[in-house]
Amino acid sequence: MSVRTTRLGNGLRVVTDEMAHVETAALGVWVKAGARNERAEEHGLSHLLEHMAFKGTGRRNARQIAEEIESVGGDLNAATSHETTAYYARVLKEDVPLGFDILSDILRDSLFDAEELRREQHVILQEIGAALDDPDDLVHDLLQEAAFGGQPIGRPILGTSETVAAQGPGGLRSYLSEHYRAPDMIVGAAGAVDHDAMVDLANDLFGDFDAAPGEASPVATYTGGERRAEKDLSEANLLFAFPAPAFTDEDFYAARIAAAVVGGGMSSRLFQRVREERGLCYSIYAFNWAFSDVGLFGVSAATGPDDIEQLVEVTTAEIVSAIAGINDQEVARARAQLKAGLLMGLESCAARVEQIARQSLFLGRTVPMEELVARIDAVDAARVRQILSRIIIDNPPTLAAVGPVEALESATDLQERLRMAARNAA
């Protein structure tokens, strides 16, 4: 990796990863502001702003934005998360200046026309409705809400119908001015790019962004809890989780390896025991979501109402068994999976720029691949058993469920089941 970083005079960082022998580039602007930065009355504003950025500027209307990038075979997109908003493009190498010019234009000079805003609010209301109708989307939102009760990071990224409909052009401009500050932004590119040329472009296009950093997002505190939505579905969607290391934590990779061992693939403990041996569900997996200051480690599964009790019983027993019995062979397999995923990502311009942008935003530096591999290789079975025990045994669980979930036990019962299984295994 040939990663270079330059900080402009206003604090904005330009990060590039030049890749030999490719003819395309992935480029973008990452802003350290997302759903967790919103006040209660602003709920959904980060996502609405992301949509409105493509709806017209002083130089281009919405159609011209789309046509100009697609006329050179490129594409534009954007994404909002709890912690970031990203605007990115993929283009041929000769069209990198055009891609950055459009990205700069939509962030510097969006008009936020009232009529365009009304149309886009209607679109997002449909998106919210679709998410509420999708049990997988809904159960993930319920888990986030229960895990971080009463906090911005616990709210759905899309907002609610009421909060989205209440926004106006002035609120969009105020939010952009308050949070889109140079020290909290990354201009990144990977592929057929030249770093020095990127720095010159960034100076021209973003050099006058406000040099004062924006207000930091509220610190997240794990609360644990329970949310369930009874629905007439053929299957119950279940999630339960526990607090886990943050992206910036030294145990981040130990937690990721733990998730891989417990439920990260077809060879994992949960897949083999719950699906292959017992046939209690079609899909089951463990996950490790990491934010900048907190994380969640948990299990996701879907099963019919008659199998819920057995599924929870077998799953909790297998997790407790893992705490005591994870071995070196399992950890070596999980390490190989994690390293392969990272190294395969190096073949994608988009994956590479996404990685270095996130590292720059939350770690303050890019991390060489050799260092990442060394950190992964340093995780042994004893450390994985230790991190699993710390995550699960001493923390209240978060439980979320959607569908026919009458037979599902409470979060309190789940915690007692785990503790009892741990005592019996000791």
Buried (B, 14 or more C-beta within 10 A) or exposed (E): BEBBBBBBEBBBBBBBBBBEEBEBBBBBBBBBBBBBBBEEEBBBBBBBBBBBBBBBBEBBBBEEBBEBBEEEEBEBEBBBBBBBBBBBBBBBEEBBBBBBBBBBBBBBEBBBBEEBBEEBBEEBBEBBEEBBEBBEBBBBBBBBBBBBBEBBBBBBBBBBBEBBBBBEBEBBEEBBEBBBBBBBBBBBBBBBBBBEBBBBBBBEBBBEBBBEBBEEBEEBBBBBBBBBBEBEBEBBBBBBBBBBBBBBBEBBBBBBBBBBBBBBBEBBBBBBBBBEEBEBBEEBBBBBBBBBBBBBBBBBBBBBBEBBEBBBBBBBBBBBBBBEEBEEEBBBBBBEBBBEEBEEBBEBBBBBBBBBBBBBBBEEEBBEBEEBBEBBEEBBBEBBBBBBBBBBBEBBBBBBBBBBBEEBBEBEEBBEBBBEBBEEEE
